[in-house]
């Protein structure tokens, strides 16, 4: 799968920009960017958080599937 040149999220819309710099919700460094919920976040930090959530959910699904298989062979 090929990622678009801008990464996973498209933040070209002006709603993702704020004149006020605040700490990123993920790394704590200052940013003028805002996520879709208007929380301060760097685009790369938000994309990394999404990747981690997907990985965590996939792992939880696989663990549940394997546990279910062991309980009901």
PyMOL Python script that loads the backbone (N, CA, C, O; Angstrom):
from pymol import cmd

cmd.read_pdbstr("""\
ATOM      1  N   UNK A   1       0.841  -1.174   0.000  1.00  0.00           N
ATOM      2  CA  UNK A   1       0.000   0.000   0.000  1.00  0.00           C
ATOM      3  C   UNK A   1       0.889   1.240   0.000  1.00  0.00           C
ATOM      4  O   UNK A   1       1.848   1.322   0.768  1.00  0.00           O
ATOM      5  N   UNK A   2       0.574   2.190  -0.849  1.00  0.00           N
ATOM      6  CA  UNK A   2       1.348   3.409  -0.964  1.00  0.00           C
ATOM      7  C   UNK A   2       0.654   4.540  -0.214  1.00  0.00           C
ATOM      8  O   UNK A   2      -0.538   4.787  -0.399  1.00  0.00           O
ATOM      9  N   UNK A   3       1.409   5.213   0.625  1.00  0.00           N
ATOM     10  CA  UNK A   3       0.860   6.356   1.347  1.00  0.00           C
ATOM     11  C   UNK A   3       0.883   7.592   0.467  1.00  0.00           C
ATOM     12  O   UNK A   3       1.793   7.744  -0.348  1.00  0.00           O
ATOM     13  N   UNK A   4      -0.095   8.479   0.611  1.00  0.00           N
ATOM     14  CA  UNK A   4      -0.026   9.742  -0.114  1.00  0.00           C
ATOM     15  C   UNK A   4       1.169  10.551   0.366  1.00  0.00           C
ATOM     16  O   UNK A   4       1.627  10.344   1.489  1.00  0.00           O
ATOM     17  N   UNK A   5       1.695  11.476  -0.454  1.00  0.00           N
ATOM     18  CA  UNK A   5       2.884  12.228  -0.060  1.00  0.00           C
ATOM     19  C   UNK A   5       2.710  13.022   1.228  1.00  0.00           C
ATOM     20  O   UNK A   5       3.692  13.323   1.906  1.00  0.00           O
ATOM     21  N   UNK A   6       1.471  13.366   1.573  1.00  0.00           N
ATOM     22  CA  UNK A   6       1.237  14.131   2.799  1.00  0.00           C
ATOM     23  C   UNK A   6       1.059  13.240   4.019  1.00  0.00           C
ATOM     24  O   UNK A   6       0.830  13.755   5.113  1.00  0.00           O
ATOM     25  N   UNK A   7       1.153  11.942   3.874  1.00  0.00           N
ATOM     26  CA  UNK A   7       0.927  11.023   4.980  1.00  0.00           C
ATOM     27  C   UNK A   7      -0.500  10.504   4.954  1.00  0.00           C
ATOM     28  O   UNK A   7      -1.140  10.476   3.903  1.00  0.00           O
ATOM     29  N   UNK A   8      -0.990  10.100   6.099  1.00  0.00           N
ATOM     30  CA  UNK A   8      -2.314   9.498   6.200  1.00  0.00           C
ATOM     31  C   UNK A   8      -3.409  10.564   6.258  1.00  0.00           C
ATOM     32  O   UNK A   8      -4.451  10.420   5.619  1.00  0.00           O
ATOM     33  N   UNK A   9      -3.176  11.619   7.014  1.00  0.00           N
ATOM     34  CA  UNK A   9      -4.191  12.650   7.229  1.00  0.00           C
ATOM     35  C   UNK A   9      -3.996  13.825   6.281  1.00  0.00           C
ATOM     36  O   UNK A   9      -2.864  14.199   5.973  1.00  0.00           O
ATOM     37  N   UNK A  10      -5.084  14.397   5.825  1.00  0.00           N
ATOM     38  CA  UNK A  10      -5.033  15.579   4.976  1.00  0.00           C
ATOM     39  C   UNK A  10      -5.426  16.783   5.824  1.00  0.00           C
ATOM     40  O   UNK A  10      -6.600  16.978   6.137  1.00  0.00           O
ATOM     41  N   UNK A  11      -4.436  17.583   6.189  1.00  0.00           N
ATOM     42  CA  UNK A  11      -4.674  18.747   7.032  1.00  0.00           C
ATOM     43  C   UNK A  11      -4.462  20.040   6.252  1.00  0.00           C
ATOM     44  O   UNK A  11      -4.040  21.040   6.834  1.00  0.00           O
ATOM     45  N   UNK A  12      -4.739  20.045   4.977  1.00  0.00           N
ATOM     46  CA  UNK A  12      -4.552  21.251   4.165  1.00  0.00           C
ATOM     47  C   UNK A  12      -5.605  22.306   4.458  1.00  0.00           C
ATOM     48  O   UNK A  12      -5.390  23.491   4.203  1.00  0.00           O
ATOM     49  N   UNK A  13      -6.739  21.884   4.990  1.00  0.00           N
ATOM     50  CA  UNK A  13      -7.825  22.799   5.320  1.00  0.00           C
ATOM     51  C   UNK A  13      -7.364  23.760   6.426  1.00  0.00           C
ATOM     52  O   UNK A  13      -6.669  23.350   7.356  1.00  0.00           O
ATOM     53  N   UNK A  14      -7.746  25.009   6.323  1.00  0.00           N
ATOM     54  CA  UNK A  14      -7.357  26.020   7.294  1.00  0.00           C
ATOM     55  C   UNK A  14      -7.876  25.786   8.696  1.00  0.00           C
ATOM     56  O   UNK A  14      -7.374  26.389   9.645  1.00  0.00           O
ATOM     57  N   UNK A  15      -8.876  24.921   8.852  1.00  0.00           N
ATOM     58  CA  UNK A  15      -9.403  24.629  10.194  1.00  0.00           C
ATOM     59  C   UNK A  15      -8.388  23.907  11.073  1.00  0.00           C
ATOM     60  O   UNK A  15      -8.563  23.832  12.289  1.00  0.00           O
ATOM     61  N   UNK A  16      -7.328  23.375  10.468  1.00  0.00           N
ATOM     62  CA  UNK A  16      -6.304  22.677  11.250  1.00  0.00           C
ATOM     63  C   UNK A  16      -5.211  23.622  11.731  1.00  0.00           C
ATOM     64  O   UNK A  16      -4.216  23.167  12.295  1.00  0.00           O
ATOM     65  N   UNK A  17      -5.370  24.918  11.523  1.00  0.00           N
ATOM     66  CA  UNK A  17      -4.365  25.900  11.914  1.00  0.00           C
ATOM     67  C   UNK A  17      -4.950  26.839  12.953  1.00  0.00           C
ATOM     68  O   UNK A  17      -6.115  27.228  12.878  1.00  0.00           O
ATOM     69  N   UNK A  18      -4.122  27.195  13.920  1.00  0.00           N
ATOM     70  CA  UNK A  18      -4.510  28.167  14.924  1.00  0.00           C
ATOM     71  C   UNK A  18      -3.371  29.162  15.098  1.00  0.00           C
ATOM     72  O   UNK A  18      -2.200  28.789  15.029  1.00  0.00           O
ATOM     73  N   UNK A  19      -3.706  30.398  15.317  1.00  0.00           N
ATOM     74  CA  UNK A  19      -2.677  31.410  15.583  1.00  0.00           C
ATOM     75  C   UNK A  19      -2.008  31.160  16.930  1.00  0.00           C
ATOM     76  O   UNK A  19      -0.869  31.573  17.149  1.00  0.00           O
ATOM     77  N   UNK A  20      -2.711  30.490  17.820  1.00  0.00           N
ATOM     78  CA  UNK A  20      -2.207  30.240  19.177  1.00  0.00           C
ATOM     79  C   UNK A  20      -1.430  28.926  19.236  1.00  0.00           C
ATOM     80  O   UNK A  20      -1.941  27.866  18.877  1.00  0.00           O
ATOM     81  N   UNK A  21      -0.208  29.022  19.689  1.00  0.00           N
ATOM     82  CA  UNK A  21       0.631  27.833  19.844  1.00  0.00           C
ATOM     83  C   UNK A  21       0.337  27.185  21.202  1.00  0.00           C
ATOM     84  O   UNK A  21       0.356  27.853  22.235  1.00  0.00           O
ATOM     85  N   UNK A  22       0.069  25.892  21.183  1.00  0.00           N
ATOM     86  CA  UNK A  22      -0.190  25.126  22.403  1.00  0.00           C
ATOM     87  C   UNK A  22       0.608  23.830  22.361  1.00  0.00           C
ATOM     88  O   UNK A  22       1.057  23.427  21.288  1.00  0.00           O
ATOM     89  N   UNK A  23       0.799  23.161  23.512  1.00  0.00           N
ATOM     90  CA  UNK A  23       1.529  21.889  23.521  1.00  0.00           C
ATOM     91  C   UNK A  23       0.751  20.786  22.793  1.00  0.00           C
ATOM     92  O   UNK A  23      -0.455  20.636  22.986  1.00  0.00           O
ATOM     93  N   UNK A  24       1.444  20.030  21.968  1.00  0.00           N
ATOM     94  CA  UNK A  24       0.858  18.882  21.280  1.00  0.00           C
ATOM     95  C   UNK A  24       0.346  17.891  22.316  1.00  0.00           C
ATOM     96  O   UNK A  24       1.014  17.616  23.313  1.00  0.00           O
ATOM     97  N   UNK A  25      -0.832  17.365  22.074  1.00  0.00           N
ATOM     98  CA  UNK A  25      -1.429  16.418  23.020  1.00  0.00           C
ATOM     99  C   UNK A  25      -0.656  15.106  23.105  1.00  0.00           C
ATOM    100  O   UNK A  25      -0.850  14.338  24.047  1.00  0.00           O
ATOM    101  N   UNK A  26       0.213  14.840  22.140  1.00  0.00           N
ATOM    102  CA  UNK A  26       0.961  13.582  22.115  1.00  0.00           C
ATOM    103  C   UNK A  26       2.402  13.735  22.592  1.00  0.00           C
ATOM    104  O   UNK A  26       2.873  12.931  23.395  1.00  0.00           O
ATOM    105  N   UNK A  27       3.109  14.761  22.106  1.00  0.00           N
ATOM    106  CA  UNK A  27       4.535  14.876  22.436  1.00  0.00           C
ATOM    107  C   UNK A  27       4.854  16.044  23.365  1.00  0.00           C
ATOM    108  O   UNK A  27       5.938  16.098  23.944  1.00  0.00           O
ATOM    109  N   UNK A  28       3.910  16.981  23.508  1.00  0.00           N
ATOM    110  CA  UNK A  28       4.113  18.101  24.411  1.00  0.00           C
ATOM    111  C   UNK A  28       4.850  19.295  23.822  1.00  0.00           C
ATOM    112  O   UNK A  28       4.919  20.350  24.454  1.00  0.00           O
ATOM    113  N   UNK A  29       5.407  19.146  22.612  1.00  0.00           N
ATOM    114  CA  UNK A  29       6.094  20.283  21.984  1.00  0.00           C
ATOM    115  C   UNK A  29       5.058  21.254  21.426  1.00  0.00           C
ATOM    116  O   UNK A  29       3.945  20.845  21.099  1.00  0.00           O
ATOM    117  N   UNK A  30       5.409  22.528  21.315  1.00  0.00           N
ATOM    118  CA  UNK A  30       4.455  23.519  20.823  1.00  0.00           C
ATOM    119  C   UNK A  30       4.047  23.275  19.371  1.00  0.00           C
ATOM    120  O   UNK A  30       4.851  22.838  18.547  1.00  0.00           O
ATOM    121  N   UNK A  31       2.770  23.570  19.075  1.00  0.00           N
ATOM    122  CA  UNK A  31       2.265  23.451  17.710  1.00  0.00           C
ATOM    123  C   UNK A  31       1.105  24.411  17.490  1.00  0.00           C
ATOM    124  O   UNK A  31       0.348  24.720  18.411  1.00  0.00           O
ATOM    125  N   UNK A  32       0.983  24.867  16.273  1.00  0.00           N
ATOM    126  CA  UNK A  32      -0.159  25.669  15.859  1.00  0.00           C
ATOM    127  C   UNK A  32      -1.228  24.796  15.208  1.00  0.00           C
ATOM    128  O   UNK A  32      -2.324  25.277  14.922  1.00  0.00           O
ATOM    129  N   UNK A  33      -0.927  23.536  14.975  1.00  0.00           N
ATOM    130  CA  UNK A  33      -1.863  22.630  14.309  1.00  0.00           C
ATOM    131  C   UNK A  33      -2.906  22.105  15.284  1.00  0.00           C
ATOM    132  O   UNK A  33      -2.652  21.974  16.482  1.00  0.00           O
ATOM    133  N   UNK A  34      -4.091  21.805  14.743  1.00  0.00           N
ATOM    134  CA  UNK A  34      -5.185  21.236  15.525  1.00  0.00           C
ATOM    135  C   UNK A  34      -5.753  20.025  14.800  1.00  0.00           C
ATOM    136  O   UNK A  34      -5.859  20.009  13.574  1.00  0.00           O
ATOM    137  N   UNK A  35      -6.117  19.008  15.582  1.00  0.00           N
ATOM    138  CA  UNK A  35      -6.729  17.829  14.973  1.00  0.00           C
ATOM    139  C   UNK A  35      -8.202  18.113  14.682  1.00  0.00           C
ATOM    140  O   UNK A  35      -8.659  19.239  14.877  1.00  0.00           O
ATOM    141  N   UNK A  36      -8.937  17.131  14.230  1.00  0.00           N
ATOM    142  CA  UNK A  36     -10.334  17.347  13.838  1.00  0.00           C
ATOM    143  C   UNK A  36     -11.209  17.740  15.022  1.00  0.00           C
ATOM    144  O   UNK A  36     -12.272  18.327  14.822  1.00  0.00           O
ATOM    145  N   UNK A  37     -10.796  17.433  16.242  1.00  0.00           N
ATOM    146  CA  UNK A  37     -11.532  17.831  17.438  1.00  0.00           C
ATOM    147  C   UNK A  37     -10.998  19.149  18.008  1.00  0.00           C
ATOM    148  O   UNK A  37     -11.383  19.556  19.104  1.00  0.00           O
ATOM    149  N   UNK A  38     -10.102  19.818  17.250  1.00  0.00           N
ATOM    150  CA  UNK A  38      -9.495  21.095  17.615  1.00  0.00           C
ATOM    151  C   UNK A  38      -8.523  20.992  18.790  1.00  0.00           C
ATOM    152  O   UNK A  38      -8.231  21.993  19.445  1.00  0.00           O
ATOM    153  N   UNK A  39      -8.022  19.786  19.057  1.00  0.00           N
ATOM    154  CA  UNK A  39      -6.984  19.605  20.068  1.00  0.00           C
ATOM    155  C   UNK A  39      -5.633  19.862  19.417  1.00  0.00           C
ATOM    156  O   UNK A  39      -5.422  19.469  18.270  1.00  0.00           O
ATOM    157  N   UNK A  40      -4.705  20.520  20.129  1.00  0.00           N
ATOM    158  CA  UNK A  40      -3.387  20.757  19.546  1.00  0.00           C
ATOM    159  C   UNK A  40      -2.661  19.436  19.295  1.00  0.00           C
ATOM    160  O   UNK A  40      -2.543  18.597  20.188  1.00  0.00           O
ATOM    161  N   UNK A  41      -2.182  19.269  18.069  1.00  0.00           N
ATOM    162  CA  UNK A  41      -1.488  18.024  17.718  1.00  0.00           C
ATOM    163  C   UNK A  41      -0.686  18.227  16.443  1.00  0.00           C
ATOM    164  O   UNK A  41      -1.166  18.828  15.483  1.00  0.00           O
ATOM    165  N   UNK A  42       0.542  17.719  16.445  1.00  0.00           N
ATOM    166  CA  UNK A  42       1.312  17.682  15.206  1.00  0.00           C
ATOM    167  C   UNK A  42       0.708  16.607  14.305  1.00  0.00           C
ATOM    168  O   UNK A  42       0.225  15.586  14.794  1.00  0.00           O
ATOM    169  N   UNK A  43       0.733  16.829  13.026  1.00  0.00           N
ATOM    170  CA  UNK A  43       0.183  15.866  12.070  1.00  0.00           C
ATOM    171  C   UNK A  43       0.883  14.514  12.204  1.00  0.00           C
ATOM    172  O   UNK A  43       0.228  13.472  12.240  1.00  0.00           O
ATOM    173  N   UNK A  44       2.207  14.534  12.277  1.00  0.00           N
ATOM    174  CA  UNK A  44       2.946  13.268  12.396  1.00  0.00           C
ATOM    175  C   UNK A  44       2.636  12.553  13.710  1.00  0.00           C
ATOM    176  O   UNK A  44       2.555  11.325  13.745  1.00  0.00           O
ATOM    177  N   UNK A  45       2.463  13.312  14.782  1.00  0.00           N
ATOM    178  CA  UNK A  45       2.112  12.698  16.067  1.00  0.00           C
ATOM    179  C   UNK A  45       0.732  12.055  15.992  1.00  0.00           C
ATOM    180  O   UNK A  45       0.530  10.946  16.487  1.00  0.00           O
ATOM    181  N   UNK A  46      -0.225  12.759  15.366  1.00  0.00           N
ATOM    182  CA  UNK A  46      -1.579  12.212  15.229  1.00  0.00           C
ATOM    183  C   UNK A  46      -1.568  10.946  14.373  1.00  0.00           C
ATOM    184  O   UNK A  46      -2.260   9.978  14.686  1.00  0.00           O
ATOM    185  N   UNK A  47      -0.786  10.952  13.297  1.00  0.00           N
ATOM    186  CA  UNK A  47      -0.693   9.763  12.445  1.00  0.00           C
ATOM    187  C   UNK A  47      -0.055   8.596  13.183  1.00  0.00           C
ATOM    188  O   UNK A  47      -0.475   7.451  13.015  1.00  0.00           O
ATOM    189  N   UNK A  48       0.954   8.877  13.997  1.00  0.00           N
ATOM    190  CA  UNK A  48       1.587   7.814  14.791  1.00  0.00           C
ATOM    191  C   UNK A  48       0.588   7.248  15.802  1.00  0.00           C
ATOM    192  O   UNK A  48       0.560   6.039  16.034  1.00  0.00           O
ATOM    193  N   UNK A  49      -0.231   8.112  16.403  1.00  0.00           N
ATOM    194  CA  UNK A  49      -1.232   7.653  17.368  1.00  0.00           C
ATOM    195  C   UNK A  49      -2.273   6.770  16.684  1.00  0.00           C
ATOM    196  O   UNK A  49      -2.699   5.761  17.244  1.00  0.00           O
ATOM    197  N   UNK A  50      -2.679   7.147  15.484  1.00  0.00           N
ATOM    198  CA  UNK A  50      -3.633   6.320  14.729  1.00  0.00           C
ATOM    199  C   UNK A  50      -3.038   4.954  14.421  1.00  0.00           C
ATOM    200  O   UNK A  50      -3.699   3.929  14.590  1.00  0.00           O
ATOM    201  N   UNK A  51      -1.780   4.941  13.965  1.00  0.00           N
ATOM    202  CA  UNK A  51      -1.120   3.648  13.682  1.00  0.00           C
ATOM    203  C   UNK A  51      -1.060   2.785  14.933  1.00  0.00           C
ATOM    204  O   UNK A  51      -1.275   1.576  14.858  1.00  0.00           O
ATOM    205  N   UNK A  52      -0.768   3.393  16.092  1.00  0.00           N
ATOM    206  CA  UNK A  52      -0.683   2.635  17.341  1.00  0.00           C
ATOM    207  C   UNK A  52      -2.050   2.093  17.741  1.00  0.00           C
ATOM    208  O   UNK A  52      -2.157   0.950  18.186  1.00  0.00           O
ATOM    209  N   UNK A  53      -3.094   2.901  17.585  1.00  0.00           N
ATOM    210  CA  UNK A  53      -4.449   2.436  17.904  1.00  0.00           C
ATOM    211  C   UNK A  53      -4.837   1.248  17.034  1.00  0.00           C
ATOM    212  O   UNK A  53      -5.427   0.284  17.522  1.00  0.00           O
ATOM    213  N   UNK A  54      -4.510   1.316  15.761  1.00  0.00           N
ATOM    214  CA  UNK A  54      -4.821   0.208  14.847  1.00  0.00           C
ATOM    215  C   UNK A  54      -4.069  -1.051  15.266  1.00  0.00           C
ATOM    216  O   UNK A  54      -4.641  -2.141  15.291  1.00  0.00           O
ATOM    217  N   UNK A  55      -2.789  -0.902  15.593  1.00  0.00           N
ATOM    218  CA  UNK A  55      -1.986  -2.051  16.017  1.00  0.00           C
ATOM    219  C   UNK A  55      -2.532  -2.645  17.318  1.00  0.00           C
ATOM    220  O   UNK A  55      -2.621  -3.865  17.457  1.00  0.00           O
ATOM    221  N   UNK A  56      -2.896  -1.778  18.269  1.00  0.00           N
ATOM    222  CA  UNK A  56      -3.449  -2.257  19.545  1.00  0.00           C
ATOM    223  C   UNK A  56      -4.767  -3.006  19.328  1.00  0.00           C
ATOM    224  O   UNK A  56      -4.996  -4.056  19.928  1.00  0.00           O
ATOM    225  N   UNK A  57      -5.624  -2.464  18.473  1.00  0.00           N
ATOM    226  CA  UNK A  57      -6.905  -3.119  18.214  1.00  0.00           C
ATOM    227  C   UNK A  57      -6.720  -4.450  17.494  1.00  0.00           C
ATOM    228  O   UNK A  57      -7.425  -5.416  17.783  1.00  0.00           O
ATOM    229  N   UNK A  58      -5.781  -4.504  16.563  1.00  0.00           N
ATOM    230  CA  UNK A  58      -5.513  -5.753  15.853  1.00  0.00           C
ATOM    231  C   UNK A  58      -4.980  -6.811  16.821  1.00  0.00           C
ATOM    232  O   UNK A  58      -5.359  -7.979  16.745  1.00  0.00           O
ATOM    233  N   UNK A  59      -4.100  -6.390  17.729  1.00  0.00           N
ATOM    234  CA  UNK A  59      -3.559  -7.325  18.712  1.00  0.00           C
ATOM    235  C   UNK A  59      -4.662  -7.825  19.650  1.00  0.00           C
ATOM    236  O   UNK A  59      -4.733  -9.018  19.946  1.00  0.00           O
ATOM    237  N   UNK A  60      -5.521  -6.911  20.119  1.00  0.00           N
ATOM    238  CA  UNK A  60      -6.619  -7.309  21.007  1.00  0.00           C
ATOM    239  C   UNK A  60      -7.564  -8.273  20.299  1.00  0.00           C
ATOM    240  O   UNK A  60      -8.014  -9.251  20.896  1.00  0.00           O
ATOM    241  N   UNK A  61      -7.865  -8.006  19.039  1.00  0.00           N
ATOM    242  CA  UNK A  61      -8.738  -8.885  18.257  1.00  0.00           C
ATOM    243  C   UNK A  61      -8.105 -10.269  18.131  1.00  0.00           C
ATOM    244  O   UNK A  61      -8.769 -11.285  18.336  1.00  0.00           O
ATOM    245  N   UNK A  62      -6.826 -10.299  17.795  1.00  0.00           N
ATOM    246  CA  UNK A  62      -6.153 -11.581  17.610  1.00  0.00           C
ATOM    247  C   UNK A  62      -6.087 -12.353  18.923  1.00  0.00           C
ATOM    248  O   UNK A  62      -6.295 -13.566  18.931  1.00  0.00           O
ATOM    249  N   UNK A  63      -5.802 -11.677  20.026  1.00  0.00           N
ATOM    250  CA  UNK A  63      -5.763 -12.344  21.335  1.00  0.00           C
ATOM    251  C   UNK A  63      -7.129 -12.905  21.703  1.00  0.00           C
ATOM    252  O   UNK A  63      -7.223 -14.018  22.220  1.00  0.00           O
ATOM    253  N   UNK A  64      -8.185 -12.148  21.441  1.00  0.00           N
ATOM    254  CA  UNK A  64      -9.542 -12.627  21.738  1.00  0.00           C
ATOM    255  C   UNK A  64      -9.900 -13.813  20.844  1.00  0.00           C
ATOM    256  O   UNK A  64     -10.519 -14.777  21.294  1.00  0.00           O
ATOM    257  N   UNK A  65      -9.509 -13.730  19.590  1.00  0.00           N
ATOM    258  CA  UNK A  65      -9.807 -14.812  18.651  1.00  0.00           C
ATOM    259  C   UNK A  65      -9.096 -16.094  19.079  1.00  0.00           C
ATOM    260  O   UNK A  65      -9.690 -17.172  19.035  1.00  0.00           O
ATOM    261  N   UNK A  66      -7.843 -15.992  19.490  1.00  0.00           N
ATOM    262  CA  UNK A  66      -7.087 -17.172  19.909  1.00  0.00           C
ATOM    263  C   UNK A  66      -7.635 -17.742  21.206  1.00  0.00           C
ATOM    264  O   UNK A  66      -7.708 -18.960  21.366  1.00  0.00           O
ATOM    265  N   UNK A  67      -8.026 -16.862  22.149  1.00  0.00           N
ATOM    266  CA  UNK A  67      -8.603 -17.312  23.413  1.00  0.00           C
ATOM    267  C   UNK A  67      -9.920 -18.033  23.163  1.00  0.00           C
ATOM    268  O   UNK A  67     -10.185 -19.083  23.749  1.00  0.00           O
ATOM    269  N   UNK A  68     -10.743 -17.460  22.287  1.00  0.00           N
ATOM    270  CA  UNK A  68     -12.030 -18.061  21.957  1.00  0.00           C
ATOM    271  C   UNK A  68     -11.820 -19.440  21.305  1.00  0.00           C
ATOM    272  O   UNK A  68     -12.567 -20.381  21.573  1.00  0.00           O
ATOM    273  N   UNK A  69     -10.807 -19.543  20.459  1.00  0.00           N
ATOM    274  CA  UNK A  69     -10.517 -20.817  19.799  1.00  0.00           C
ATOM    275  C   UNK A  69     -10.088 -21.885  20.811  1.00  0.00           C
ATOM    276  O   UNK A  69     -10.449 -23.055  20.684  1.00  0.00           O
ATOM    277  N   UNK A  70      -9.306 -21.463  21.825  1.00  0.00           N
ATOM    278  CA  UNK A  70      -8.858 -22.411  22.849  1.00  0.00           C
ATOM    279  C   UNK A  70     -10.021 -22.881  23.722  1.00  0.00           C
ATOM    280  O   UNK A  70     -10.057 -24.037  24.143  1.00  0.00           O
ATOM    281  N   UNK A  71     -10.979 -21.977  23.995  1.00  0.00           N
ATOM    282  CA  UNK A  71     -12.117 -22.329  24.851  1.00  0.00           C
ATOM    283  C   UNK A  71     -13.171 -23.138  24.121  1.00  0.00           C
ATOM    284  O   UNK A  71     -13.903 -23.912  24.738  1.00  0.00           O
ATOM    285  N   UNK A  72     -13.254 -22.962  22.806  1.00  0.00           N
ATOM    286  CA  UNK A  72     -14.257 -23.663  22.005  1.00  0.00           C
ATOM    287  C   UNK A  72     -13.601 -24.286  20.771  1.00  0.00           C
ATOM    288  O   UNK A  72     -13.756 -23.786  19.656  1.00  0.00           O
ATOM    289  N   UNK A  73     -12.867 -25.382  20.981  1.00  0.00           N
ATOM    290  CA  UNK A  73     -12.142 -25.999  19.844  1.00  0.00           C
ATOM    291  C   UNK A  73     -13.035 -26.535  18.749  1.00  0.00           C
ATOM    292  O   UNK A  73     -12.541 -27.069  17.755  1.00  0.00           O
TER     293      UNK A  73
END
""", "prot")
cmd.dss("prot")
cmd.show_as("cartoon", "prot")
cmd.util.cbc("prot")
cmd.orient("prot")
